[in-house]
Amino acid sequence: MLRRKSSDYLNLFRSEAQNHSRTQQSILKTEIAEGIKQNNIKTFLTTNVIGWLYHYIKSRFGGKHPFLDYSTAVTNGVFDMYSTTAGDNDKIKMVIASDWATDTAESTIIGGLMKNENGDYSIHLGDIYFVGAPPEIQDNFTAQGASWPRGNSGTLALPGNHEFYSNGNPYFEKLLPEMFVKTKNGTAGQEASFFCLQNDYWMVLGLDTGYHSVGKIIIEFIFKPDAHLDDKLIDWLKKEVRLADNKKGLVILTHHQYCSAFEAQFVKAAETLQSIIGSEREVIWLWGHEHRFAVYGKYQSEKGVKAFGRCIGHGGMPSEVGKIKGGNECYKDPDLGKAKNYHLVFFDRRKKTVIANTIVGHNGFAVLNFDANKLSIEYKDESTWLFKEDWEIDLPTGKLFGQALNNPAVSLQLIPGSYDDAVK
């Protein structure tokens, strides 16, 4: 049973107070839909006021869940890729979405399309709406009939900022125990908020930028959260992943964006990676957080790595691409100068529908196909493919070679003169 509509998510800000309020409103709507008798005044006070106040204070002043690593876990979080259907380590298929967990018709459609891909692994890049509460995890991921597609060889989940609006407790205690990876030696659990999937040619690194993306009340206005990687995660990259000791192709997965022509940047993870692998090695980087599909060319901040960034934050949240004002369609476009500085190649601002004077775009996901030293990535919406890229890693040097193709039948918003930057 779908419990929410896209309209429930319009004009949603990155505010804990607002997100807790939306959660309580959702509880009330669910009870009404299920025929639970309501006393209007009592319900308003207990659910919308007291319930909101209780959960908001708990999240703002309560302690965050301890950061978990693999030091006391059964595994070290570095898993060998393995296709249980093909019995192969080199030919692997992954389906990836971000900002998907909305429990709406849109997320159900995307979940179904991801399932149809019959992937070896499915990975969520974070944000369970509104606050990553236990019922929200259950409705989106763990309940019988929930629409998140489980991969044949495993399913994994990174946290975003919304999971920590409830201090991360449900994410660590309810969701992670349901995440798993199948290997030749059996099934292992995802016991921390980060992981590595690897074979002889590629490493897929899922890194937690969510844990340090939410601060404490008042203090966060003085010391703004920067989504940096936890020291335990950094230690794991050095000692367990041994990231500096190989030349495999690197695919980085995070919730927060390295660069953006639309919103703020979060460069700390990129700076940490540069401190480990140097400034010349190139990576492919997929992220969410912004509810849109956008492709960036090779970008490097002052102290960060060289990365080909792709924002796929349009998994389930409504992609608000504009407003209807005075009967006219007014779209949200980036400043052209900023777009060029961050090497924005194109973004999707197509109109799918209009809800409450808001122009809503398309939802989508990414499909990654590994074949020995080659990697193809296809970005899809509800009905077609938008963009394809083919990569090849040269193991002796660690050099990436790529080529790209956009769907000529789809009108993506191209930044003038930038398309060749997509893989160069």
N, C-alpha and C positions, 0 to 999 in steps of 0.2 A: 504493500500500500504506500503510495507516494504521499508524503506528509507536507510538502512545501511546493510553492510556486515560484517561478522566476521573479515575480513582482515582490516577493518577500525580501529579495536581495538587492533591490534597486536602492541607490543612494546610500550604500553601506560604506561607512568610514572605518579606518583602522583605529577604532576606539573601543576599549574594553567595555565601557559603560553601555555604549550603543549595542554592541554584540550580545552582552548579557541580557539586555532588554529584548532584543529580537528573539533570543532563545526562550525567554519566558512567554513572549507572545505566541511563539510556535507551540509551546506546551498547551496553552489555552486553546488554540485552534485545533490541535489534535484531539483534545478532550471533547470539544464541541462536535467535531466530525464523527467521533466514536459514540456520540449520543449520551455522554456523561452529563447528568443534570447539573446546571450551573446556577448559583446565586450571584447575580451580577456584582453586587457591592462586595460580598465576601471574596469572590473570585478575584476581583480587581485588586483588593488589598493583599490577599495571600500570594497570588501568582505574580501580578504585574508590579507590585510595590515591595512587599516583604521578600518574596522570592528573588526579585532582582537585587534588592539591597543585600540580602544574605550572600548570594553568589558573587556579587561584585566585590564586596568587602573581603570575602574569603580569598578571591583571586588577587586582589590588590595588596593585601597585607599578609596573606598566608605564605608559607615557605614553598619555594619551587621544588619540584621533584628532583632528587639528586641526579646528577648527570651520570648516566651509565656508560661503561666501556666494556671491553672484552677481557679485562684482567682476571676476572673471576668466572668468566663464562666457559661454556663447553668448547666453543670454537674461538678463533681469533678474529672472526669477522671477515676473513679473506676466503672467498668461496670460488672454487673452480667452476667455470661455466660448464653446464652439461645439459644436453637435450635428451630428456627421458624418452621422447617419442622417436628421435632419430638415432639415439645412442652415439652422439657426436659431440665433441668439444669445440670444433671449429665453426660449425654451422649453427648459429643461435639466433633466435628471434625474440625481441623484447617489444612490449607495448608500454608506453609511458604517457601519463597525464598529470596535470597539476591543477590545483584549485578545483578539484572535481567533486568533492564530497558535500553535495548540496541536498541530496535526496529529492531531486526534482525530475520532471519528465526529461529535461535536457541531459542531465547526468546519466539517467537510465539509458537513453539512446546511445550516448557515447560509450557507456559501459558495455552495452550490447555489441557495438561495433568492434570494440577492443576484444571482446570475447570471441567474436567471429574470426579474428586474425589467428586464433589458435596459437598464441605465443608461448614460448618456453618460460618467459618471465613477464610479470606485470609489476610496474613500479609507480607509486604515487609520490609526487614531489611536494606534498604538503598542503595544508589548510583544510581542516574539517570544520564545517560551519554549523553554528556560529562560533562556538568556543571549544570545540573538541570535547564536549561532554559525553559521558558514557552512552546515553541514548542516541547521540549523533553518530558515534562510532558504530553502535549496533545497527542503526538504520542503514548506514552507508556501506559497512564492511562485513560485519560478523554475523548478522541475523540470517536465518535460513531464507533464501530468496533475495538477499541484498545484491545489488547490481554491480558491485566491484568484481571484475573478472580475475580469477586466480589463474596464474600461469601454470603450465604443465610441470615446470621444473621449479617454480617458486613464485612468491609474491612478496614484495618488500615495500616499506613506507618510510619516507622522510617526514619530519615535522616542519610545519611552517610557523608563523607567528600565532595563528588562531589556536593551535593546540596548547599554547602557553597562556592563553587567556583563562584557562582553567588550571594553570600552574604545571601543566604537562602530566599530571597524575593519570588521567584516563589514557593518554597516548602510551605511556610506558607500561601501565598495568593492565589495560584492556586490549589495545590494538597490537602492540609488539608480540605478545604471546601467540597471536594468530598468524603472524608473518613467518615464512619458512623458506628454506632452500633445499632442494633435493640434489644430492651428489651421488657419485658412484658408491659411496660408502654408507648411504642412508640419508635421512632427513635431519637438517639442522634448523634451529630457530634463529630469527633475527633478535639478538639479545641486547642491542644498543641502537642508537638513533643514527647510525652510519654503517657503511658496509663497502666491500669491494667484490665485484664479480670479475673474474679474469680468465683468459686462456693464454695460449702461447703468443698471441699477437696484440691483444687489447686488454685494457683495464677500464672498467666502469666503476667510478668512485661516487658513491652516494654520501654527501657531506651534510652535516646538520648545521644549518645557519639559523634555525629557528630558536634554539635554546637561548642564545644571547641577543635576540631581536626584540624582547619585551623587557622593559625595566620596571622599577618600582615607582609608585606614585610620588610626585614632586621631584624625586631624585632623577627621573628620566628626562626632566626638562633641563637639568644641569649637565648630566652625563647621558647624552642621547645614545640609545642602544645602536650598535653598529653591525650586528649579525656576524661577529667574529667567530672563528672556530675555537672550540674549547681546547685547553692545553692537553687534555687526555686524548682528544682526537688527533691533535698535531703529533703527539708522541707516537700514536698508533700509525700514522702515515709514515713516520720515519723508521720505526722499528719493526712493525709487522708487515706493512705493505712494501716497505723498502723502496719507496717511490723514486729515490734518486739513483737507484742501482740498475735500472733497465731503460730500454728505449721503446717500450710498447706504446701503441696508440692510446691516448688518454681521452675518455669521455667523462666529463664532470657533470654531476647532477646535484643541484641545490634547489632550495625554494626561492631564495632571494637572488635578485639580478646583480650581475657584475657591472653592467652598464645599462643605461636607459636614456632614450631620447624623450621620455614622457615624465618620468618620476625621478626619485633620488637614486644614487648609486650606492652599492654596498661592496666596497673594494677590499675589505679585510681578508676574506677567504682567498682572493686572487693574490694578495700580497704574501700570504702564508705559503701558497703554492709556489710562488716565485722564489721564496727563500729556500725551498727544498729542491726544485728542479731547474732553477735558473731562469733567466729572462728571455731566452731564445727558443725554448721548446714550445710548440704550439699545442693547444688543446681544443676539443669540441665541447661546448658548454651549453647544457639545457637547463632552463630555470622557469619558474612560474611567478607568483606574487602579483604581477600586473595581469589583469584579466583581459589578455589580448594575445594574438599571434603576431610575432614580429621577428624578423631575421636581421642580424647584424653581421657585418664583415669583420675582418681581423682587427681586433681592438686590444689596446694595451694601455693600462693606466700607468702612472709614473713608476710605481713599485710593483705592478702586477704582472701576471703572465699574459702571453699572447693568446687570445681566445676568439673562436668563432662562436658567437652567442646566438641562441635561439630562445625566445620567450614563448612558452606554451602554457600560459596561465589561463587558458580558455576552456578548461576541461568541463566544468559544470556551471561555474558562475556566469551570470549574464554579462556579456561583453558590451559595456556601455560605450558606443562609438559616437554618440551625439545626442542632441536634443531637438525637439520641435519647438521653435520659437516664432510666434507670430505667423504660424502656418508654414514657416520655412525650416528646412533641414539644416542644422548647424552641426558640423562634425568636429570631433576632437583631433586636431592634427598637431604634430610636434613642431616646434620652432625649427625651420630648415637648417639654420646654422648649427644648432645643437645636434640635430639629426646627423649632419655630416661629420661633426666632431666625434660622435660616437659610432660612426660608420654604419648607421642604419641603412639597410638595403631596401626593405619594403615592410609594410605592415598591412593587416587586414582590417579594413573599415567598411566592408560590405554590410548593407542593411539586411537583416533577416526578418525583423518585425519591429513594431512600435508598441511599447507598453508604457502607459501613463506619460505620454510625451517624451519618452526616452527611446532613442534609436538603439536597438539591440542587435549585435552581430552574431556571428556563428561560433559554435563550440567545436572543439577538436582534440586531437591527440597525435602522438608520434609513434612510428613503427621503425625499429632498428633491426636490420638484418646483417649479421656478421657472417663472413665466409672467408676463413683463413685471414689473410692480411687485408681483406677488403671489408668495407662497411658501407651499406646504403641506408639512408634515412629518408623516410617518406612522411610528410606532414599532411594530415587529412582533416576534413570537416565532416559534417553529417552525411554527405553524399558523394564526395569526390576527393581526389588528392589536390593539394595546393602547390607543393614544392618538393622536389626530390634532390638529394645530394649524394654523390658517390665519393667515398674516400678510400685511400690506400696508404698504409703505413710502411715505411721502409725501416725495418728493424735495425739494421746496422747504424743508421744515423738518427732514427726517431723522427724523420721528416714526414710530414703529412702532404699528400697530394689529393686535390679534390676537383670535382666538376659538378655543376648544378644545372637544374632545369626547372622552370616554373610552368604551371599549367596555363597554356595560352587561352583556355576557355574561362579562366577565373580572373577577375579584375582586382588584383591586389594593388595597393597604393605604393608605387615605386618611387623611390627618391632619385631624382635625375642623375644619370651618370654613375650610379653606384652598384648596378647589378653584378658586375665582374668582381666586386669585393666579397661576394657571398662566400667564396671558398678560396680567396687569394689574399 
